[in-house]
Amino acid sequence: MASPLVSDALWSIIEPLLPVPPPRPRGGRPRVPDRAALTGILFVLRTGIQWEMLPLEVGCGSGITCWRRLRDWQEAGVWDALHRELLRRLRAADRIDWSRACLDSASLAAKRGGDKTGPNPTDRGRLGTKRHLVTDRSGIPLAFILTGANTNDSMPFEELLDSILPIGGKPGRARHRPDKLHADKAYDHRRCRQACRRRGISPRIARRGVETSEKLGRHRWVIERTFAWINRYRRLVTRYERRSDIHHAFTALACSLICFNTLQKRF
């Protein structure tokens, strides 16, 4: 028998983060259980199918019900809170390696447009979104932000570094700064190196015309693997959501599932 999309271990982490359902008047259809709605959300995330195509056999109600639950939980901050909680558990298990971090971006097509999109110079000017990501040494996603595909990689550099929130899980001060940061030549700017040093991070950024990409690849390959892990969730290969908050919710959920799989020692 296939394993459930929402295992008991995953549900035990998510359930305390969910907001209390609003009171409902008597009568009408009963509310779809939160775990069933989450199953429908994960089914769409993994397969990439349209919401209205959700099969009844999944037992998660209608597609619009699952979409509304995804939207409401995003507004309540559930997905970002889930990512932070899993990072806290990973640090408590000593699974986050702060000795090095990797930073990069990847563009994807935005078929329906929307905010945080722009003409992609690598796709004949078609609309796209750029996903900026920072991981630890082993490829665990620490933070991400979304911009238009025409945004230069180096422009949101400081915002991305500051998106790594303090992670507890161990006695003492919560940590959110790696010792070293590896990045490719797209970040070869003085302001990027200065931004690292102001935060106590040693920059390891490739220099144009000086260093080859092969040497840096010894450490940077992990973030390319993380992008591949994210693309295993078919809904994130192409952006179909006009609303950036919905796409953010899917991306945060995918990063959380990567952290959960690492915590379960599946990677």
C-alpha positions in Angstrom: 0.0 0.0 0.0 1.3 3.5 -0.9 2.3 5.6 2.1 -0.1 8.6 2.8 0.9 12.0 1.6 0.4 13.4 5.1 2.1 11.0 7.5 1.5 11.0 11.2 5.0 12.4 11.9 4.4 15.3 9.5 0.9 16.0 10.7 2.1 16.1 14.4 4.4 19.0 13.4 1.9 20.9 11.2 -1.3 20.5 13.3 -0.1 22.8 16.2 0.7 25.6 13.7 -2.7 25.7 12.1 -5.1 28.5 13.2 -8.3 27.6 15.0 -11.2 27.2 12.5 -13.7 30.1 12.6 -17.1 29.3 14.2 -19.7 28.1 11.8 -23.5 28.6 12.0 -25.6 25.5 12.4 -26.6 23.7 9.2 -24.8 23.5 5.9 -22.1 21.1 4.9 -19.5 20.0 7.5 -16.1 21.5 7.2 -13.5 19.5 5.3 -10.9 18.3 7.9 -7.6 20.1 7.9 -5.6 17.0 7.3 -7.7 16.1 4.3 -7.3 19.6 2.9 -3.5 19.3 3.4 -3.5 16.0 1.5 -5.1 17.8 -1.5 -2.6 20.6 -1.3 0.3 18.1 -1.3 -1.2 16.2 -4.1 -1.4 19.3 -6.3 2.2 20.3 -5.2 3.6 16.9 -6.1 1.7 16.2 -9.4 1.2 19.7 -10.7 -2.4 19.1 -11.7 -5.0 21.8 -11.8 -7.1 22.3 -8.7 -10.3 21.4 -10.4 -8.8 18.1 -11.5 -8.3 16.8 -8.0 -9.6 13.2 -8.0 -12.4 12.4 -5.6 -10.5 9.3 -4.5 -8.0 11.5 -2.6 -10.9 12.4 -0.2 -9.9 16.0 0.3 -13.0 17.8 -0.9 -13.0 20.0 -3.9 -10.1 21.8 -5.4 -11.4 25.2 -4.5 -11.7 24.2 -0.9 -8.0 23.1 -0.8 -7.0 26.3 -2.6 -8.8 28.4 0.0 -7.2 26.5 2.8 -3.8 27.1 1.2 -4.5 30.8 0.9 -5.8 31.2 4.5 -2.9 29.3 6.0 -0.5 31.4 3.9 -2.1 34.6 5.3 -1.8 33.1 8.8 1.9 32.5 8.3 1.6 28.7 8.6 4.0 27.7 5.9 6.9 30.0 6.9 6.3 28.9 10.5 6.5 25.3 9.4 9.8 25.9 7.7 11.2 27.6 10.8 10.0 24.8 13.1 11.6 22.1 10.9 14.9 24.1 10.8 14.8 24.3 14.6 14.4 20.6 14.8 17.2 20.0 12.3 19.6 22.2 14.4 18.6 20.4 17.6 19.5 17.1 15.8 22.8 18.7 14.7 21.9 18.4 11.0 22.6 22.0 9.9 26.2 22.6 8.9 27.0 26.3 9.4 30.6 26.0 8.2 29.6 26.9 4.6 26.5 28.2 2.9 25.6 28.4 -0.8 23.6 31.0 -2.6 22.1 31.0 -6.1 19.0 31.7 -8.2 16.9 29.9 -10.8 14.3 31.3 -13.2 11.0 29.6 -14.2 8.3 30.6 -16.6 5.2 32.4 -15.3 2.5 31.3 -17.7 -0.2 33.5 -16.3 1.8 36.6 -15.3 1.1 38.3 -12.0 3.2 40.2 -9.5 6.9 39.4 -9.0 7.3 38.5 -12.6 9.3 40.1 -15.4 10.7 39.5 -18.9 13.2 36.7 -18.7 16.3 37.6 -20.7 17.2 33.9 -21.1 13.7 32.9 -22.4 13.2 35.5 -25.2 11.7 38.0 -22.9 8.8 35.8 -21.8 7.4 36.5 -18.3 9.1 34.6 -15.6 9.9 34.5 -11.9 13.3 34.1 -10.3 13.7 32.0 -7.2 16.7 33.1 -5.0 17.8 30.4 -2.5 20.4 30.0 0.2 21.3 26.6 1.7 23.7 25.2 4.3 26.7 23.1 3.4 24.6 20.0 2.9 21.9 21.7 0.8 19.2 22.3 3.4 17.2 25.3 2.3 17.6 28.1 4.9 15.7 30.9 3.1 14.3 32.0 -0.2 12.8 35.0 -1.9 10.9 35.6 -5.2 11.5 38.3 -7.7 10.9 39.0 -11.4 13.0 37.1 -13.8 14.7 40.3 -15.0 16.1 41.1 -11.6 19.9 40.9 -11.4 21.0 38.1 -9.1 23.1 40.5 -6.9 20.3 43.0 -6.3 18.4 41.1 -3.5 21.6 39.7 -2.1 21.3 41.5 1.3 17.6 40.8 1.6 18.2 37.1 1.0 20.9 37.0 3.7 18.7 38.8 6.2 15.8 36.3 5.3 17.7 33.7 7.3 15.9 34.0 10.6 17.6 33.0 13.9 17.3 29.2 14.4 17.2 27.9 17.9 17.1 24.3 19.0 20.2 24.3 21.1 21.3 26.0 24.3 22.6 29.5 23.8 22.0 32.2 21.2 20.0 31.2 18.1 22.2 31.2 15.0 21.5 32.6 11.5 24.9 33.4 10.1 27.1 30.8 8.3 30.9 31.0 8.5 31.5 31.2 4.8 29.2 31.9 1.8 29.8 30.5 -1.7 28.4 32.2 -4.8 29.1 32.3 -8.5 30.3 35.2 -10.6 26.9 36.9 -10.8 27.6 38.1 -7.3 31.1 39.4 -8.0 30.4 42.9 -6.6 32.1 44.8 -3.9 28.8 45.6 -2.2 28.1 41.8 -2.0 31.4 41.1 -0.3 31.0 44.1 2.0 27.5 42.9 2.9 29.0 39.5 3.9 31.7 41.0 6.0 29.3 43.4 7.9 27.4 40.3 9.0 30.5 38.4 10.0 30.5 36.0 7.0 33.6 35.2 5.0 32.7 35.7 1.3 33.8 33.0 -1.2 32.5 34.6 -4.4 34.0 33.7 -7.8 35.8 36.6 -9.5 35.2 37.3 -13.2 38.2 36.7 -15.4 40.3 35.3 -12.4 38.7 32.1 -11.1 37.2 29.2 -13.0 33.8 27.7 -12.1 35.3 24.3 -11.6 37.0 25.2 -8.3 33.9 26.7 -6.8 31.8 23.8 -8.0 33.3 21.6 -5.2 31.1 23.4 -2.8 28.3 24.9 -4.9 26.9 21.7 -6.3 24.8 21.2 -3.3 22.5 24.1 -4.1 22.0 22.8 -7.6 20.9 19.6 -6.1 18.5 21.5 -3.8 17.0 23.2 -6.9 16.5 19.7 -8.4 14.8 18.6 -5.2 12.4 21.5 -5.4 11.7 20.7 -9.1 10.6 17.2 -8.1 7.4 19.0 -6.9 5.9 19.5 -10.3 3.8 22.5 -9.4 7.0 24.5 -9.0 8.6 23.7 -12.3 6.5 26.4 -13.9 4.6 29.1 -12.1 0.9 28.8 -12.8 -0.3 31.1 -9.9 -1.0 34.7 -10.7 -0.8 35.5 -7.0 2.8 35.5 -5.7 1.7 34.7 -2.2 0.2 31.3 -3.4 3.5 30.5 -5.3 5.4 31.5 -2.1 3.2 29.1 -0.1 4.0 26.3 -2.4 7.7 27.1 -2.4 7.8 27.3 1.4 5.9 24.0 1.7 8.4 22.3 -0.7 11.4 23.6 1.3 9.7 22.4 4.5 9.2 18.9 3.0 12.9 18.8 2.0 13.8 19.7 5.7 11.3 17.0 6.9 12.8 14.4 4.6 16.3 15.3 5.9 15.1 15.1 9.5 13.7 11.6 8.7 17.1 10.7 7.2 15.6 10.1 3.7 18.3 12.2 2.0 
